Amino acid sequence: MSTDSATREDAVGRQAAAGGEAAPAPLLVELVALAHRRLTTGLAAALAEEDCTVDQWRVLRALADGQGHPMGELAQSLLIPQASLSRLVDSLADTGQVYRRHDEHDRRRITAHLSRAGRTRLARLDALAAAHDSAVRAACDLPAATAGPLARIAAL
C-alpha cells in the first residue's frame, strides 16, 4: 500500500470512527505541505548540530556555484523575502561565510559570494543534509538519486 493510500485510509478511518462522513481525499498541495513540514523539521534538527538554519544552508548552497549572485536574484530563486534574505546574508557575512562585492559591470549592484570558510562549512552541512536525505529515502523506500515528480513540482 502506498503512503498516499495509507494517509487517505487513515483519514477515512478517523472520520468514520468519529461517526461522521468520510473526509475528502487529501489534495496534492496538502500532502506536499505536510511532507515539506516534516522534512524541514528533520533537516533543521540535523543542521542545528552545526548551529545553522535551513535557510542559511540554502543560501550557502545557492552561492556554491562561485558565480556571485545579486540579492534580488537570490531572493527570487530561494523564495525568501528580500528583507529576510538580507538579514540571513548579514548573519552569514558577520561569521565570515559569505562576502559582498560590487558587481564588475554595474557598481550599484552588490553580489553575494561564498567565502572559503563558507565552502568548508557548507561541506559539513551538506554531509548532515545528505545523511538526513538518505534516512528519509530509506524510510520511504525511495531510490537514492531520483527526484522525479517532486522535481517537476518544484520547477512549476
N, C-alpha and C positions, 0 to 999 in steps of 0.2 A: 504494500500500500504506500502510495506516495505521501510526502509530508503535507501537500495541499489537501489531499483527500482526508488524511487524518485530522487536519485542522478543521475542515468542514464538518466531519462526523462528530468531532468533539463539541463544536458549537451547536450542532443539531441536538446532540445528546443532552447538553446542559439545558437547552431551551425546553426540550421535552420533559426533562426531569423537573423543571420549574413549573410544568403544567401549561406552558404557553405554546404558541405556534413555533415552528422551526424558524430559526434565524436565516436570513438570506445568506447564500454563499459569499464568502469574503471576496471583495474586488481585488484585482491585481495591485492597485495602489495601496490597499490596506496591508496586503501581505508584504509588499516591498517596504512599506513604512515600518512594519513590525520587525522585519529582518534587519533593516538599517539600524534600528534602535538597539537590537540585541547584538549585532556585530560591532557597532560603535562602542557599546558599553564594554564589551570584552576587549576590544583593541585599546580603549582608553585605559583599562586596568593594566594591560601589558606595557603600554608606553609610560605609564606612571612610574614604572621601575626606573626610568631614566629622567623623571621629572619633566615629562613632555606631554602636551595635549595632542589630540588627534589633528586639530587644525594647524598647530605648529609643525607637526610631521608632514602634513600635506603641503605646506608652504615650502619646507625644505626639499621635498620630492620634486615639486614643480620647478625649483631653481637648480636642480641637479643636472640639467642639460647643459649648464655652463654658458647659456646664451645671455643671461641677464634679461629681466622682464620688467616692463613698466607696471606700476601698481594697479592701474586700471585694468590692464590685461590679466594680471594675476587674479584680481577680484572677480572678474568675469569668468575666467576659466575654472576657478575653485568654488564659485558660487558663494563667496563670502562678501558681505557688505564692505565697501571700501574703507569706511571708518574702522571697522573691526580688523580688517587686514592691516591697516596702518599700525594699529596697536600691536598686532601679532609681530609684524616686521620690526617694530620698535623694540619689543622684548627680545627678539632673536638678535638684533643688532647690538643691544646692550650686553649680551653674553658672547658676542664675537662670532656668532654662527652665520650671520649674513652681513653684507655691507651694501651701501647705496653708492651709486656713481651717476654722474651726469651722463646723459646719452651723448655719444660721439657726434651724432648728426643734428641733434636738437638739444642744446644746452638747457632748455627749460624743462625737459623731461628727465625724470630720475628713474634709474633702473635698479632693481634689487638683484643681488648676486649671492651665491653660496660661497662662504669662505672655506679655507682648508679645515678649520675647526668644525665648521658646519658639515662638511663632507664626511669627516671622521665620525661625528656624532650620528649623522644620517645612516652610516653603515651599521652602527649598533641598533638604531631604531628600526631599520629595515629588517634586521635579523629577528627582533622581537615581533614585528608585524608578520613576517614570514612564518614564524612558529605559530602565531595565532591563526593565520590563514590555513596552515596545514591542519591544525586541530579542528577547525570548523569544517574543512573539506572532508576530513576523516569522519567526523561525527555525522555529516550529511551524506556520506558516500559519494562525494563529488570527485571527478577526475582532477589530477594535480594542476594541470596548466590550461584549463579551459574556462572561459568566462561565458561563452555562448549567449543565451538570451539576455543575461544581465548586462553584458557589454552593449548590446543593441539598445536596451532600455536606457542605459546611461548616456548613449550618444544622441538620444532624441532631443 
